[in-house]
Amino acid sequence: EVLEKILEDEAKYEVEVAKGGFAAGVIAEKFRPHVILLDMHLADIDGREVAKQVKNNADLQLTKVVAMSGKMMDEEVNGMLAQGFDGFLKKPFHVKQVIEAVEDAMAVVY
């Protein structure tokens, strides 16, 4: 809730919050976010599966997925980036790091 408030108030992002992987999929379909900050260790479904569903959804093709975890080793992070994740945040993180991760994911390279 604190992160949501800061992202909305300070960074001026429009934010929707899901309490689990299934809810994230439902909200993403309606909200069509530019970036999803996705915890990899969800209670109801693996974060990798959520990301796979997002990437396979034609309506969400342009959505960037930034993984978040405090439990992963560097080699796991590199593997996730190779699997199509658009960024990674290691917990605990500072709000500035979150904003940078969102901006990096949205960066357009010509």
Order of alpha helices (4+ residues) and beta strands (2+ residues): alpha-alpha-beta-alpha-beta-alpha-beta-alpha
